[in-house]
Amino acid sequence: MRGLLLIVMVCAAHMLAAQWVIKKDLRDTWLMSDSTTFKHYQAEASPTTLYVSIPVKTFRTDYLIIKSSNPLSILLNGVVIQDQVKEVTFSVDSLAKRYPTSEFFFSLHSDVPLTAGNAEMYLASHVNYQATAPEESYLKASTTFRDFSITATLILIIFLVSIIRLNPGLSADYFSVRKLFSNRESEDDHYYYRVTSATILFYVFTSLMIALFLMVIIRFTDVRLGIEGIATASYGSLMATWLTVTVYVLIFLFIKIVIIYLISVLFGIREVAGYHFFNFVRILLVTIGILSLVLLTYFVLHGQGQTFYNFLFATLPWILGMWIVLGFFKLASRVRHSAFHLFSYICATELIPFFIIIEVLNK
């Protein structure tokens, strides 16, 4: 109950602290040029210059917000007004006085392709009094995704503390980096390798953590994985998407454990199935946990570098590949069969799923 109250208070605090009301997301009106005419933005064309038309009279009292992960040159009606900037706020009234016209035609140019993942453009209203001019204040084009991320992180922390208190021994084993890389583990812990209510809680926590990790990556890169509209989604939609992705990851984990148990019986090494899956979840908890901590810290501190997010996403295949090698040596210490027999088992349970996962991640 106290945890739920804390989450509600954090959400309320973020809502009260909001300084901008987004009136229009201009990414829906982006144009690009094919040297002969203007046409609607198409991501597959990878344009480095985008064009946006804004009627001055409609948005006279509002502010134009532009953010990018990479430096931009901004032109208004053919005149350069900002060069090599990543964040800027313009008062529409101020621009109208300096550049009298009925319609603004902006050009945004970057040295790298501009996408909905690395560039944002909004028209917003300023709702709270500021002692300083809007151009001098730090801009939060939309705090919705940050609010969601902070709330989700608090939920994960509360969930983690709860399951650690419920089963400290199992928790210590899951998060033991030393045991993760050790080929010799105590036989007294064999009951940890069964699917119980305690281990299922860890599967749920792992799924929630991976889902949040992927959503933050999707928000700031060109990765989609079948998820669209995160950048402009409402708070409720983001929570629903998080739970949906969590369910998919959880289903994957249960399919994985079924495959491991069935193939271990087929290969006559049924006794290592629980140990195998336990270590698979363990490496996800340790590695994805560390990456999520780095990712969320960078994001909350307003990190916008798309290269950094792409790098974290690119580590996922390396983690899975490292697990295949590590898993082989850990299982070799428990299996009495030949190395070729064990290698065939690893191919069936890990290598084939690995290529399937890589294919999904690269879509």
C-alpha positions in Angstrom: 0.0 0.0 0.0 2.8 2.4 0.9 4.5 1.5 -2.4 1.4 2.3 -4.4 1.0 5.6 -2.5 4.6 6.5 -3.4 4.0 5.9 -7.1 0.9 8.0 -7.0 2.8 10.9 -5.3 5.6 10.7 -7.9 3.2 10.8 -10.8 1.3 13.8 -9.3 4.6 15.7 -8.6 5.6 15.3 -12.3 2.3 16.4 -13.5 2.3 19.5 -11.3 5.9 20.3 -12.4 5.0 20.3 -16.1 5.8 23.6 -17.8 4.5 23.1 -21.3 1.3 21.9 -22.9 2.0 20.3 -26.3 -0.6 21.6 -28.8 0.7 20.0 -32.0 3.3 17.4 -32.9 4.8 18.7 -36.2 6.4 15.4 -37.0 3.1 14.5 -38.7 3.5 17.4 -41.1 7.2 16.8 -42.1 8.0 17.2 -45.7 11.0 16.2 -47.8 12.2 17.2 -51.2 13.2 15.0 -54.1 14.8 18.0 -56.0 11.6 18.6 -58.0 8.8 18.8 -55.4 7.9 18.4 -51.8 6.2 15.3 -50.5 5.3 13.8 -47.2 8.2 12.5 -45.0 9.1 8.8 -45.6 11.6 7.2 -43.2 13.0 4.8 -45.7 14.2 7.7 -47.9 16.6 8.7 -45.0 16.4 12.5 -45.7 18.9 14.8 -44.1 16.7 17.9 -44.6 13.1 18.3 -43.5 10.6 21.0 -44.2 7.7 22.2 -42.1 5.1 24.9 -42.8 3.4 26.7 -39.9 0.5 29.2 -40.2 1.5 32.2 -38.0 -2.0 33.4 -37.1 -3.1 30.0 -35.7 -0.2 29.7 -33.3 0.7 33.4 -32.5 0.9 33.0 -28.7 2.6 29.6 -28.7 6.2 28.4 -28.8 8.0 26.3 -31.4 10.1 23.5 -29.8 12.9 21.8 -31.8 15.1 19.0 -30.3 17.5 16.7 -32.0 20.1 14.1 -31.0 22.5 15.5 -33.6 23.4 19.2 -34.4 20.9 20.9 -36.7 20.9 24.0 -39.0 17.6 25.7 -38.9 16.4 28.0 -41.7 13.2 30.2 -41.7 11.9 31.2 -45.1 15.4 30.6 -46.5 17.3 32.5 -43.8 19.6 30.7 -41.3 18.4 31.5 -37.8 20.3 28.8 -35.8 23.3 26.7 -36.7 24.6 23.5 -35.2 22.1 23.3 -32.3 20.4 20.4 -30.6 17.7 22.2 -28.6 16.0 25.5 -29.2 12.7 27.2 -28.3 11.2 30.0 -30.4 8.4 32.3 -29.5 6.1 32.4 -32.6 5.2 36.1 -31.7 8.9 37.1 -31.6 9.6 35.4 -34.9 6.6 37.0 -36.5 7.8 40.5 -35.4 11.3 39.8 -36.7 10.3 38.0 -39.9 6.8 39.4 -40.9 4.9 36.8 -42.9 1.6 34.9 -42.8 3.3 31.5 -42.9 6.6 30.2 -41.6 8.5 27.7 -43.8 11.2 26.0 -41.7 14.0 23.9 -43.0 15.9 21.5 -40.7 19.2 20.2 -41.9 21.6 17.6 -40.3 24.6 15.7 -41.5 22.8 12.4 -40.6 19.3 11.2 -41.6 16.5 12.8 -39.6 14.0 10.4 -38.1 11.1 10.5 -35.6 13.5 8.8 -33.2 16.3 11.4 -33.3 14.3 14.7 -33.9 11.3 16.3 -32.4 9.3 19.4 -33.4 6.4 20.7 -31.4 4.1 23.7 -30.9 3.4 24.2 -27.3 1.8 26.6 -24.8 3.6 27.9 -21.8 1.3 27.3 -18.8 3.4 28.2 -15.7 5.0 31.6 -15.0 8.7 31.8 -15.5 11.0 34.5 -14.1 13.3 34.0 -17.1 12.4 34.1 -20.8 11.3 30.8 -22.4 14.3 30.8 -24.6 16.6 30.7 -21.5 14.7 28.0 -19.7 15.4 24.3 -20.2 12.9 22.8 -22.5 10.9 19.7 -21.8 9.1 19.1 -25.0 7.1 16.4 -23.5 7.6 14.9 -20.0 5.1 12.0 -20.5 7.7 9.4 -21.5 10.1 10.5 -18.7 7.2 10.4 -16.2 6.4 6.8 -17.3 10.0 5.7 -17.1 10.4 7.0 -13.6 7.2 5.4 -12.5 8.1 2.1 -14.1 11.5 2.2 -12.4 9.9 2.8 -9.0 7.6 -0.2 -9.7 10.6 -2.4 -10.5 12.5 -1.3 -7.4 9.4 -2.0 -5.2 8.9 -5.3 -6.9 12.6 -6.3 -6.5 12.7 -5.3 -2.8 9.6 -7.4 -2.2 10.8 -10.6 -3.8 14.2 -10.2 -2.1 12.5 -10.0 1.2 10.3 -13.0 0.4 13.2 -15.2 -0.6 16.7 -13.8 0.2 18.5 -17.0 -0.5 17.1 -17.4 -4.0 17.7 -13.7 -4.7 21.4 -13.9 -3.6 21.8 -16.9 -6.0 20.2 -15.1 -8.9 22.3 -12.0 -8.5 25.6 -13.7 -7.7 28.1 -12.7 -10.4 30.7 -15.0 -8.9 28.4 -18.1 -9.3 27.4 -16.9 -12.8 30.9 -17.5 -14.1 31.7 -20.5 -11.8 31.5 -24.0 -13.1 31.3 -25.4 -9.6 28.1 -24.7 -7.6 26.7 -26.3 -4.5 24.4 -29.2 -5.0 22.4 -28.0 -2.0 20.8 -25.4 -4.1 19.1 -27.8 -6.5 15.6 -26.8 -5.3 16.3 -23.3 -6.8 16.3 -25.0 -10.2 12.6 -25.9 -10.0 9.7 -23.8 -11.4 8.1 -22.5 -8.2 6.1 -19.4 -7.2 9.3 -17.7 -6.1 11.1 -18.3 -9.4 8.0 -17.2 -11.4 8.2 -13.9 -9.6 11.8 -13.5 -10.8 10.6 -14.4 -14.4 8.0 -11.6 -14.1 10.6 -9.1 -12.8 13.0 -10.1 -15.6 10.2 -9.6 -18.2 9.2 -6.2 -16.8 12.9 -5.1 -16.8 13.6 -6.2 -20.4 10.3 -4.6 -21.6 11.2 -1.3 -20.1 14.8 -1.5 -21.5 13.4 -2.1 -25.0 10.8 0.7 -24.8 13.5 3.3 -23.9 15.6 2.0 -26.8 12.7 2.2 -29.2 11.9 5.7 -28.1 15.3 7.1 -29.1 16.4 4.9 -32.0 15.1 3.7 -35.3 14.4 0.3 -33.7 10.7 -0.5 -33.7 10.1 -4.3 -33.0 6.5 -3.8 -34.1 5.9 -1.0 -31.6 4.8 2.4 -33.0 4.0 5.8 -31.6 5.9 5.7 -28.3 7.3 9.2 -28.8 3.8 10.7 -28.8 1.8 8.1 -26.7 -0.1 9.1 -23.6 0.9 8.0 -20.1 -1.8 5.3 -20.0 -0.9 4.0 -23.5 2.8 3.7 -22.4 1.8 1.7 -19.3 -0.4 -0.6 -21.4 2.4 -1.0 -24.0 4.9 -1.9 -21.2 2.6 -4.5 -19.8 2.0 -5.9 -23.3 5.7 -6.2 -24.1 6.2 -7.8 -20.6 3.7 -10.5 -21.4 5.4 -11.2 -24.7 8.8 -11.6 -23.0 7.2 -13.7 -20.2 5.7 -16.0 -22.9 9.1 -16.3 -24.5 10.6 -17.4 -21.2 8.0 -20.1 -20.6 8.4 -21.3 -24.2 12.1 -21.4 -23.6 11.8 -23.5 -20.4 9.4 -25.9 -22.1 11.9 -26.4 -25.0 14.8 -26.9 -22.6 12.9 -29.6 -20.6 11.7 -31.4 -23.7 15.1 -31.5 -25.4 16.9 -32.4 -22.2 14.7 -35.5 -21.9 15.3 -36.3 -25.6 19.1 -36.1 -25.1 18.9 -38.1 -21.8 20.2 -35.2 -19.6 16.9 -34.3 -17.8 18.8 -33.5 -14.6 20.4 -30.3 -16.1 17.3 -28.7 -17.4 16.5 -26.7 -14.3 20.1 -25.7 -13.8 20.3 -24.7 -17.5 17.2 -22.4 -17.4 18.1 -21.0 -13.9 21.5 -19.8 -15.3 19.8 -18.4 -18.4 17.5 -16.2 -16.3 20.5 -15.3 -14.1 22.6 -13.9 -16.9 19.6 -11.9 -18.1 19.0 -10.4 -14.6 22.7 -9.5 -14.1 23.5 -8.1 -17.6 20.2 -6.5 -18.6 20.0 -5.2 -15.0 23.3 -3.4 -15.3 22.5 -2.1 -18.8 19.0 -0.9 -17.7 20.6 1.0 -14.8 23.1 2.7 -17.2 20.3 3.4 -19.7 17.8 4.8 -17.3 20.4 7.0 -15.6 21.5 8.4 -18.9 17.9 9.0 -20.0 16.7 10.7 -16.8 19.8 13.0 -17.0 18.4 14.1 -20.4 20.8 12.0 -22.5 19.7 12.3 -26.2 22.6 10.7 -28.1 21.1 8.1 -30.5 24.5 6.5 -30.9 24.6 5.6 -27.2 21.1 4.0 -27.3 22.1 2.1 -30.5 25.2 0.8 -28.7 23.2 -0.5 -25.8 20.8 -2.2 -28.1 23.7 -3.8 -30.0 25.0 -5.4 -26.8 21.9 -7.7 -26.6 23.2 -10.2 -29.3 26.6 -10.2 -27.6 25.0 -11.1 -24.3 23.1 -14.0 -25.8 26.2 -15.1 -27.7 28.3 -14.9 -24.5 25.7 -17.0 -22.7 25.9 -19.8 -25.3 29.6 -20.2 -24.7 29.3 -19.8 -20.9 26.3 -22.2 -20.8 28.3 -24.9 -22.6 31.1 -24.8 -20.1 28.8 -24.7 -17.1 26.8 -27.7 -18.3 29.9 -29.6 -19.3 30.8 -29.8 -15.6 27.5 -31.6 -14.9 27.0 -33.7 -18.0 28.7 -37.1 -18.3 28.1 -37.4 -22.0 30.6 -36.5 -24.8 31.3 -32.9 -25.7 29.7 -33.5 -29.1 26.5 -34.7 -27.4 26.4 -31.6 -25.2 27.1 -29.4 -28.3 24.2 -30.8 -30.1 22.0 -30.1 -27.1 23.2 -26.5 -27.0 22.5 -26.1 -30.7 18.9 -27.2 -30.2 18.2 -25.2 -27.0 20.4 -22.1 -27.5 22.0 -21.7 -31.0 18.8 -22.0 -33.1 16.7 -19.7 -30.8 19.7 -17.3 -30.9 19.4 -16.8 -34.6 15.6 -16.5 -34.4 16.0 -13.7 -31.7 18.6 -11.9 -33.8 16.3 -12.0 -36.8 13.5 -10.5 -34.6 15.8 -7.8 -33.1 17.0 -6.7 -36.6 13.5 -6.2 -38.0 
